[in-house]
Amino acid sequence: MQSSHEKITELLKVMSLLRDKEHGCAWDLKQSFKSIAPHTLEECYEVIECIEQEDFQHLPEELGDLLFQVVFYAQMASEEDLFNFNDICEVITNKLLTRHPHVFPDATIDSFGKKNSMSPEQVEANWEKIKQQERQKQDSAGLPSLLDDIPQALPALLRAKKIQSRAATGGFDWEDPKSVLKKIQEEIEELEEAMHAKDQLHIEEEFGDLLFSVVNLSRHLKLNPESSLRAANSKFSQRFRLIESMLRENKLEMKDLGIDELESYWVLAKQKLAKQP
């Protein structure tokens, strides 16, 4: 059986052959950092879907597809003398050692094993403190901000949560979930006022503020807004599909039914799904 090192070496070799200018794959040779990026995002979502469905049988395959993306970037970068796979491993290893002083006191593997009494909350706070110190070192051109290095390309819900979490490390935060709920109620009132005025730009602004506040509530409730919304999407889809099935059985068209009739089917779908194991 091959060792992990041998497996990685083999994978890197396969990737280099796929990019061989004479005998490689035409599709792989055509790709660039920008063209591969959307595929990377897609592979991330497929990994998440496997985890949410607890499909651990196919999870290794999806994780392999995600790892292939990293190897692909490393190969393209190596061809341009930018960096290579070893550089990627070195950077992440050093980062993990540096950001876990409670596990590696001297930022070395050899220092592993010394006891510590830090709680998960203290670990997270220390992690953010270390990252802020790193950001200050990197930002020599301008004034550093707690919001530095939050990627613009993140999904909006996740980015909102990260922005709020960073601001909270500086003390800019609500005291408890009830305070956030009060803020949400204020945002709803402001949205209603904008709707009454029929000011579309103002409506969009207030709607965005409302979403931002809801994400803030998820953070205070220690929930992941992206996961919560994905679960809600799944729940709605299940109920909606069941309604479609019941309407087909009754030879009815959804568009021909009134809101009260559709609501009764919705309630029935909820009841039926609630009885399923």
C-alpha positions as CSV (number, residue, x, y, z in Angstrom):
1,M,0.0,0.0,0.0
2,Q,1.3,3.4,-0.9
3,S,2.0,6.0,1.8
4,S,0.3,9.3,2.0
5,H,3.4,11.0,0.6
6,E,3.5,8.6,-2.3
7,K,-0.2,9.2,-3.0
8,I,0.3,13.0,-3.1
9,T,3.4,12.6,-5.3
10,E,1.4,10.5,-7.7
11,L,-1.5,13.0,-7.8
12,L,0.9,15.9,-8.5
13,K,2.5,13.8,-11.3
14,V,-0.9,13.1,-12.9
15,M,-1.7,16.9,-12.8
16,S,1.6,17.8,-14.4
17,L,1.0,15.3,-17.2
18,L,-2.5,16.7,-17.8
19,R,-0.8,20.0,-18.3
20,D,1.9,18.6,-20.6
21,K,2.1,20.9,-23.6
22,E,2.7,18.0,-26.0
23,H,0.6,15.1,-24.8
24,G,-1.6,16.7,-22.1
25,C,-5.4,17.2,-22.0
26,A,-6.6,20.1,-24.3
27,W,-9.2,21.2,-21.7
28,D,-6.7,21.3,-18.8
29,L,-4.2,23.1,-20.9
30,K,-6.7,25.8,-21.8
31,Q,-7.5,26.6,-18.2
32,S,-6.3,29.6,-16.1
33,F,-6.7,30.8,-12.5
34,K,-9.8,32.7,-13.4
35,S,-11.4,30.0,-15.4
36,I,-10.9,27.4,-12.7
37,A,-12.3,29.6,-9.9
38,P,-16.0,28.9,-10.6
39,H,-15.3,25.1,-10.5
40,T,-13.6,25.5,-7.1
41,L,-16.7,27.2,-5.7
42,E,-18.9,24.4,-7.2
43,E,-16.7,21.7,-5.6
44,C,-16.9,23.5,-2.2
45,Y,-20.7,23.4,-2.4
46,E,-20.7,19.7,-3.4
47,V,-18.6,18.9,-0.4
48,I,-21.0,20.8,1.8
49,E,-24.0,19.0,0.3
50,C,-22.5,15.6,1.0
51,I,-21.9,16.7,4.7
52,E,-25.4,18.0,5.1
53,Q,-26.9,14.8,3.7
54,E,-24.5,12.7,5.7
55,D,-23.4,11.0,2.5
56,F,-20.1,9.9,3.9
57,Q,-19.8,7.2,1.2
58,H,-19.3,9.9,-1.5
59,L,-17.6,12.5,0.7
60,P,-14.1,11.2,-0.1
61,E,-14.8,11.6,-3.8
62,E,-16.0,15.2,-3.4
63,L,-13.1,16.0,-1.1
64,G,-10.8,14.6,-3.8
65,D,-12.4,16.8,-6.4
66,L,-11.7,19.8,-4.1
67,L,-8.1,18.7,-3.5
68,F,-7.7,18.5,-7.2
69,Q,-8.6,22.1,-7.5
70,V,-5.7,23.0,-5.1
71,V,-3.3,20.8,-7.1
72,F,-4.5,22.4,-10.3
73,Y,-3.7,25.9,-9.0
74,A,-0.3,24.7,-7.7
75,Q,0.6,23.3,-11.1
76,M,-0.4,26.4,-13.0
77,A,1.5,28.6,-10.5
78,S,4.6,26.3,-10.8
79,E,4.6,26.7,-14.6
80,E,4.7,30.5,-14.1
81,D,7.3,30.3,-11.3
82,L,4.9,31.9,-8.8
83,F,4.7,29.1,-6.2
84,N,4.3,25.3,-6.0
85,F,2.4,22.7,-3.9
86,N,5.2,22.6,-1.3
87,D,4.9,26.4,-0.8
88,I,1.1,25.9,-0.1
89,C,1.8,23.2,2.5
90,E,4.5,25.3,4.1
91,V,2.4,28.4,4.4
92,I,-0.6,26.6,6.0
93,T,1.6,24.6,8.3
94,N,3.3,27.7,9.6
95,K,0.0,29.5,10.0
96,L,-1.5,26.6,12.0
97,L,1.5,26.5,14.3
98,T,1.5,30.2,14.8
99,R,-2.2,30.6,15.4
100,H,-2.4,27.8,18.0
101,P,0.0,28.9,20.7
102,H,-2.2,27.0,23.2
103,V,-1.2,23.8,21.4
104,F,2.2,24.7,20.0
105,P,3.7,27.2,22.5
106,D,6.8,27.8,20.5
107,A,5.1,27.6,17.1
108,T,6.9,24.3,16.5
109,I,5.7,20.7,16.3
110,D,8.2,19.8,18.9
111,S,6.5,22.1,21.4
112,F,3.3,20.1,21.2
113,G,2.0,18.5,24.4
114,K,2.3,21.2,27.0
115,K,-0.9,21.6,29.0
116,N,-3.2,24.6,28.6
117,S,-6.5,25.6,30.1
118,M,-8.0,27.8,27.3
119,S,-11.7,27.5,26.7
120,P,-13.0,27.3,23.1
121,E,-14.1,31.0,23.4
122,Q,-10.7,32.0,24.5
123,V,-9.1,30.1,21.7
124,E,-11.4,31.9,19.2
125,A,-10.6,35.3,20.7
126,N,-6.9,34.6,20.6
127,W,-7.1,33.4,17.0
128,E,-8.7,36.7,16.0
129,K,-6.1,38.6,18.0
130,I,-3.2,36.8,16.2
131,K,-4.9,37.4,12.8
132,Q,-5.2,41.1,13.5
133,Q,-1.5,41.3,14.4
134,E,-0.7,39.6,11.1
135,R,-2.9,42.0,9.2
136,Q,-1.1,45.0,10.8
137,K,2.2,43.6,9.7
138,Q,1.0,43.1,6.2
139,D,-0.5,46.5,5.9
140,S,2.4,48.9,5.6
141,A,0.9,51.2,3.1
142,G,-2.2,52.4,5.0
143,L,-4.1,52.3,8.2
144,P,-5.1,48.7,9.3
145,S,-8.7,47.8,9.8
146,L,-10.4,45.0,11.6
147,L,-12.3,44.4,8.4
148,D,-9.1,43.8,6.3
149,D,-8.8,40.6,4.3
150,I,-12.5,39.7,4.4
151,P,-12.9,38.4,0.8
152,Q,-15.4,40.4,-1.4
153,A,-16.3,37.2,-3.2
154,L,-17.7,35.4,-0.2
155,P,-21.5,34.7,-0.2
156,A,-23.2,37.8,1.1
157,L,-24.6,36.0,4.2
158,L,-21.2,34.6,5.2
159,R,-19.5,37.9,4.5
160,A,-22.0,39.8,6.7
161,K,-21.3,37.4,9.5
162,K,-17.6,37.8,9.2
163,I,-17.9,41.6,9.1
164,Q,-20.0,41.6,12.2
165,S,-17.7,39.1,14.0
166,R,-14.7,41.3,13.3
167,A,-16.4,44.4,14.4
168,A,-17.4,42.6,17.6
169,T,-13.8,41.9,18.4
170,G,-13.3,45.6,18.7
171,G,-16.3,45.9,21.1
172,F,-18.7,47.1,18.4
173,D,-21.6,44.8,19.1
174,W,-25.0,44.4,20.7
175,E,-25.1,43.0,24.2
176,D,-27.6,40.2,23.7
177,P,-30.0,38.6,21.1
178,K,-32.9,40.6,22.5
179,S,-31.2,43.9,21.5
180,V,-30.7,42.5,18.0
181,L,-34.4,41.6,17.8
182,K,-35.3,45.1,18.7
183,K,-33.0,46.4,15.9
184,I,-34.7,44.0,13.5
185,Q,-38.1,45.4,14.4
186,E,-36.8,48.9,13.8
187,E,-35.5,47.8,10.4
188,I,-38.9,46.3,9.5
189,E,-40.5,49.6,10.4
190,E,-38.1,51.6,8.2
191,L,-38.7,49.1,5.4
192,E,-42.4,49.6,5.7
193,E,-41.9,53.4,5.5
194,A,-39.8,53.0,2.4
195,M,-42.5,50.8,0.8
196,H,-45.2,53.3,1.7
197,A,-43.1,56.0,-0.1
198,K,-42.6,53.7,-3.1
199,D,-39.0,54.7,-3.2
200,Q,-37.3,51.6,-4.8
201,L,-33.7,52.6,-4.0
202,H,-34.7,53.2,-0.4
203,I,-36.6,50.0,-0.3
204,E,-33.6,48.0,-1.5
205,E,-31.4,49.8,1.1
206,E,-33.7,49.1,4.0
207,F,-34.2,45.5,2.9
208,G,-30.4,45.1,2.9
209,D,-30.2,46.5,6.4
210,L,-32.9,44.1,7.5
211,L,-31.0,41.1,6.1
212,F,-27.8,42.4,7.8
213,S,-29.6,42.6,11.1
214,V,-31.0,39.1,10.7
215,V,-27.5,37.7,10.1
216,N,-26.4,39.5,13.3
217,L,-29.1,37.7,15.2
218,S,-27.9,34.4,13.8
219,R,-24.4,35.2,15.1
220,H,-25.7,36.0,18.6
221,L,-27.7,32.8,18.6
222,K,-24.5,31.0,17.5
223,L,-26.0,29.8,14.3
224,N,-24.6,29.8,10.8
225,P,-26.9,31.9,8.6
226,E,-25.8,30.1,5.4
227,S,-26.6,26.6,6.9
228,S,-29.9,27.9,8.4
229,L,-31.0,29.3,5.1
230,R,-30.0,26.1,3.2
231,A,-32.0,24.0,5.7
232,A,-35.0,26.3,5.2
233,N,-34.6,26.0,1.4
234,S,-34.6,22.2,1.7
235,K,-37.6,22.2,4.0
236,F,-39.6,24.5,1.7
237,S,-38.6,22.4,-1.4
238,Q,-39.8,19.1,0.3
239,R,-43.1,20.6,1.3
240,F,-43.6,22.3,-2.2
241,R,-42.8,19.0,-4.0
242,L,-45.3,17.2,-1.8
243,I,-48.0,19.8,-2.6
244,E,-47.3,19.3,-6.3
245,S,-47.7,15.6,-5.9
246,M,-51.0,15.9,-4.0
247,L,-52.4,18.3,-6.6
248,R,-51.4,15.9,-9.4
249,E,-53.2,13.1,-7.6
250,N,-56.3,15.3,-7.3
251,K,-55.9,16.4,-11.0
252,L,-55.7,20.0,-9.9
253,E,-53.6,22.9,-11.2
254,M,-51.8,25.1,-8.7
255,K,-52.5,28.3,-10.6
256,D,-56.3,27.6,-10.4
257,L,-56.3,27.5,-6.6
258,G,-56.8,30.4,-4.3
259,I,-54.4,31.3,-1.5
260,D,-56.7,29.7,1.2
261,E,-56.8,26.4,-0.7
262,L,-53.0,26.5,-1.2
263,E,-52.5,27.2,2.5
264,S,-54.6,24.2,3.4
265,Y,-52.4,22.0,1.2
266,W,-49.3,23.6,2.8
267,V,-50.6,22.7,6.2
268,L,-51.3,19.1,5.1
269,A,-47.8,18.8,3.6
270,K,-46.3,19.9,6.9
271,Q,-48.3,17.4,8.8
272,K,-47.4,14.5,6.4
273,L,-43.7,15.3,6.5
274,A,-43.7,15.7,10.3
275,K,-44.9,12.1,10.6
276,Q,-42.1,10.7,8.5
277,P,-39.2,9.2,10.4
